[in-house]
Amino acid sequence: MAGVLLEPEWLVTTGTDEPLTGHSVRVLGGRIDRVGPAGDLRAAHPGDQVLTAPGRILAPGFVNAHTHMYGVLAHGIPMTGAPTDFWSFLEDFWWPRVEDALDVEMITAATRWACGEMMLSGTTTFYDIEEAPYALPGILAAQAGVVEEMGMRGILSFEATERAGADISRLGLEENVAAITAASGDSNLVDAMMCFHTTFTCSPAYVTEAFELAGDLGVLTHCHVNEGVHEPRWALEHHGKRTLEHYRDLGVTGDRMLASQVVQLSEVERRILAEDGVRCVHMPLSNCEVGGGIAPIPELLEAGVTMGLGSDGYVNDFYEVMRGAFMMHKGRLCDPTVMDARTVFDLATRGGAAALDRPDLGFIGEGARA
C-alpha cells in the first residue's frame, strides 16, 4: 500500500523535543507510519507520493481541549449594562441572551464558522460543549454533520443541567448518550463524551447519574469547576464543603473526570486534583474576561496534574490563547521563567490530547493519527 511522504524544512515532533531538519514523515492509512531522515524514507518507500514543503514547518495540530463554538454568536451583542460579577454574567447575559436563545440553525452556523477560525490557526482537534436547552433534541447530531463536512476531529457534548426544569435535564443526558452511541467506531472524525454543568445547576443525584452513564459507555465526564468565586462559595453554603471536596465525597473524582477552568482552588482542592488524577483544562483568556481570576496552572503542573489548553469559545486563534498562558502566569508569580514556550506549546498539543484521553494525538510520531 502506497503512503505519503511529507518533507518540510523543519519538523517539530513535540513541544519539548528539538526541531529537526532533513526529516520526513510517512503517512499510511490515516496514521503516521514512520519518521526519519528524508533520504532514508524515500529509499525505503519508492512508490510513495512525495509532498515537499520548502521553507515550511510541520508541527502537531493544536488540540483545543475546551470550547463553546456557539460562543461566536455572542460577539457584538449590544450591552445595556456590563455584568458586575460572574453570577451576573451568567444570569443577566449568557443564559438569557445567548444559550436560551439558540436554535439548531444558529448552532450549525456557529459550528461551521468556529471550525474555520480554529483551522486558520492550526487547530485540528477540539472538544466542544454545547448548551442550548430549548433547542433539544438533535443538536449534537446536527453539529456532527458540520464537523465531518469541515474535516476536523471533534469531540462533542451537551452541557446537561437541571436549571431549565426536569424535562430538559433528562433530554440533556439523553443527548449525550445518543451522541456517544452514534460516534462509536475507530474511523469517525467525530467523538462524544458526557457533560454536565456545575454544582449550582446540578444536584448530587444528577451528577452521580451522569458519571454512571459515562462509565457504562466508556467515556469521560466533563464539568466546569470553580470558574470564579461563585461556585466554591455556593458549594460551601449548600453542601458544607468546597466543590472538589463535594465531588470527592460523591466518589466521582478521578481520571474519568475532565474539569475545566479550575481557577479558584483551595489547597485541599489542588491536592484532590493531583491525588485523584483529575484531568484539567486551562482557559486563560476567558477566565480574565469574566473576572474569574488566574488559575494556578504552574503549581498544578508541578504537582503532576494532566493539563490541556482551551479557548472557551472566546478567542479561537490558538496562538492568542497560548500567548495568554505564556504571559499571565509570569506576571502573577513575578517569575519570567514559569510557563516557558515549550511548556505552553506542549499544553496546546500533547497536554490537550492527554486531557481528552486521546494518547494518539498531539505529537508527530509512529502510531499517531495523521
Helices and strands as residue ranges (DSSP letters): E 4-11, E 20-21, E 23-28, E 31-37, H 38-44, E 49-58, E 62-67, G 69-74, H 86-88, I 89-94, H 95-97, G 99-101, H 104-120, E 123-130, G 133-135, H 139-150, E 153-158, H 166-182, E 190-192, E 194-195, H 204-217, E 221-225, H 230-239, H 243-250, E 257-261, H 267-276, E 279-282, H 284-289, H 297-302, E 307-309, H 318-333, H 341-346, I 347-351, H 352-355
